[in-house]
Amino acid sequence: RIFTRLGTRHVLVTLGFLQIATLLMLAYADSTPVVAILFALEGILAYNMFLGLDLLLEAQSLDEMTGRLRGMFLVVANTSVLVATLSLSLILYDDNFEDVFLIGAAFLIPFVLLTIFLPKISNLTTGIRSSFMGGIRNLIGRPSVVPVTIAHFLVLLFFTWEIYYLPLYLHQHVELSWEIISLLKRSP
């Protein structure tokens, strides 16, 4: 509802600035509770940014083209995951997490600029009102979509955990150096 009420472009710009601020704070935070809160906030902001982009895609595409555009979005998303993995393996070494957060904040500056200069059509002024429970009812009413939705949830859950725990596990428990972990992440 906030996207509809305030305009998608404005919400995305605000989320972008909040995400930059969160990453800058993560780069310099040294308190465990503060880092935990910032990490949770970073994830919430990121998912809302993806939601806003999805709303823009839906609003700016013809119904018959939405499937193709979503396919293109998936290709771009998968490519970005590959590039992120490869680039992170080059950036992260010797516990220099602050560099990753600072570089991430720098990469968000073009996102904010692109969002500011999106064409005027990108503001959503009307839209379908939905709620969490309405979404659940809609999902239950479409039984053919339930297995795919549950599978999507489980895959996202696993891979979100994996992003965080695997490198830390390899470094802290298996005692691999960050250099070796980066080589493992780069290997096919």
GIWOLIN-V997505 format. One record per residue. N is the residue number from 1. RES is the residue in one small letter. PSI is psi in whole degrees, -180 to 180 (NA if undefined). NEAR is the number of other C-alpha atoms within 8 Angstrom. Layout:
n = <N,N>
res = <RES,RES>
psi = <PSI,PSI>
near = <NEAR,NEAR>
This chain:
n = <1,2,3,4,5,6,7,8,9,10,11,12,13,14,15,16,17,18,19,20,21,22,23,24,25,26,27,28,29,30,31,32,33,34,35,36,37,38,39,40,41,42,43,44,45,46,47,48,49,50,51,52,53,54,55,56,57,58,59,60,61,62,63,64,65,66,67,68,69,70,71,72,73,74,75,76,77,78,79,80,81,82,83,84,85,86,87,88,89,90,91,92,93,94,95,96,97,98,99,100,101,102,103,104,105,106,107,108,109,110,111,112,113,114,115,116,117,118,119,120,121,122,123,124,125,126,127,128,129,130,131,132,133,134,135,136,137,138,139,140,141,142,143,144,145,146,147,148,149,150,151,152,153,154,155,156,157,158,159,160,161,162,163,164,165,166,167,168,169,170,171,172,173,174,175,176,177,178,179,180,181,182,183,184,185,186,187,188>
res = <r,i,f,t,r,l,g,t,r,h,v,l,v,t,l,g,f,l,q,i,a,t,l,l,m,l,a,y,a,d,s,t,p,v,v,a,i,l,f,a,l,e,g,i,l,a,y,n,m,f,l,g,l,d,l,l,l,e,a,q,s,l,d,e,m,t,g,r,l,r,g,m,f,l,v,v,a,n,t,s,v,l,v,a,t,l,s,l,s,l,i,l,y,d,d,n,f,e,d,v,f,l,i,g,a,a,f,l,i,p,f,v,l,l,t,i,f,l,p,k,i,s,n,l,t,t,g,i,r,s,s,f,m,g,g,i,r,n,l,i,g,r,p,s,v,v,p,v,t,i,a,h,f,l,v,l,l,f,f,t,w,e,i,y,y,l,p,l,y,l,h,q,h,v,e,l,s,w,e,i,i,s,l,l,k,r,s,p>
psi = <-33,-34,-42,-43,-45,-14,130,-43,-46,-40,-43,-41,-45,-45,-39,-46,-41,-38,-42,-47,-41,-44,-39,-41,-38,-35,-30,-2,141,4,129,-47,-38,-44,-42,-44,-44,-38,-44,-43,-41,-44,-42,-45,-44,-47,-35,-32,-43,-39,-46,-41,-38,-40,-40,-43,-47,-43,-29,9,147,148,-40,-14,-10,-42,-45,-43,-40,-39,-43,-41,-42,-40,-45,-42,-45,-38,-41,-35,-42,-48,-40,-44,-47,-45,-37,-37,-22,-29,-42,120,148,48,34,55,-33,-34,-40,-44,-40,-42,-41,-43,-41,-39,-22,-17,-47,-35,-48,-44,-44,-40,-40,-39,18,151,154,-31,-17,-11,122,120,-23,161,174,125,133,160,168,-49,-35,-39,-40,-45,-42,-41,-46,-34,-8,77,-24,-19,-20,-50,-40,-40,-44,-43,-42,-44,-47,-41,-45,-42,-50,-49,-29,-44,-46,-38,-39,-45,-33,-53,-40,-42,-48,-36,-46,-36,-37,-15,37,146,161,-31,-44,-41,-41,-35,-40,-41,-28,-23,147,NA>
near = <6,7,10,11,7,8,12,14,11,10,12,12,11,8,11,13,9,9,13,13,9,11,13,11,9,12,12,7,8,6,6,6,6,9,11,8,8,11,9,8,9,11,8,8,11,9,8,9,11,8,8,12,8,8,9,12,11,8,8,8,9,6,5,5,8,11,7,7,10,9,8,8,8,8,8,8,8,8,8,8,8,8,8,8,10,10,8,10,14,8,8,13,11,7,6,8,8,9,10,12,12,11,8,10,13,9,8,11,10,8,9,12,8,8,10,9,6,8,5,5,6,11,10,12,7,5,6,4,5,7,6,6,6,8,9,8,8,8,10,8,6,8,8,6,8,10,8,8,8,8,8,8,8,8,8,8,8,8,8,8,8,8,8,8,8,8,9,9,9,11,12,8,7,7,7,9,9,11,9,8,13,13,9,7,10,9,5,3>
